[in-house]
Amino acid sequence: MDAIPAPAEPLVELKDLSFSYGERPILDGVSLTIPRGKVTALMGASGGGKTTVLRLIGGQIRGQKGQVLFDKQDVAALDPTGLYAIRRRMGMLFQFGALFTDLDVFENVAFPLREHTDLSEALVRDIVLMKLNAVGLRGARDLMPSEVSGGMARRVALARAIVLDPELVMYDEPFAGLDPISLGTAARLIRQLNDAMGLTSIVVSHDLDETFAIADHVIVLANGRIAAQGTPAEVRASTDPLVHQFVNAEADGPVHFHYPGPSIDQDFGPTHGPSVAVRKK
């Protein structure tokens, strides 16, 4: 009987991590793992800390408590040289692409190669055209960002994110603002590139259907903690009220439509006149 192989070590781990912006807590003792070679979706209501997690992994910010480990290295403990070394192993697709507007498509994708390597121009050219071909835009190499559509710009940004052959690619709202055709194309590319290149991917998204269709693992953040995690099917079946509301896009639930404030009677009742007068002083 063949032995069952041990599961691979996770590429990224958060251990009892807490983070606040000033007095506003964002993460409260969060522990999670990002498995190698998989697409992990990081989801939850707006302001739940999803993009903050990406920034912590990349070392842009540091937690007040706990650890962020990338390939067993404590990101917060690294000196600038060590931090730049692990960032070399990461790719980032920013929301809306964040292309350099004064560089054409080719030079946008070539930028990381020129910054981080000493490759010859001939090799840079071949690598850039290979990555553009992978996202279907080799023919758009000479266009400026203002000359491509939103969906095409996102694909150019994806080519730039993978041009250094990273181990980890982080996607911050890759589907925001895309039409259904472009959205479907972007989702398929994320899945195909993850499998073809042996990547580990983290996708921050609010688009449930497309994200659940490509994700191996889903983590839902809420109120600074993990509300649910598992396969897409397991998260859909969660009985947690907040997760149920989020997955089913329900208006009523733990996440309220109205921001907390005075009661209706306080604002509009017979005594509201004096309070308005006081406020105007």
Helices and strands as residue ranges (DSSP letters): E 12-21, E 24-34, E 39-43, H 50-57, E 65-70, E 73-74, G 75-77, H 80-87, E 90-93, H 105-116, H 121-134, G 138-140, G 145-147, H 150-162, E 168-172, H 180-197, E 200-204, H 208-214, E 217-222, E 225-230, H 232-236, H 241-247, H 264-268, H 272-280
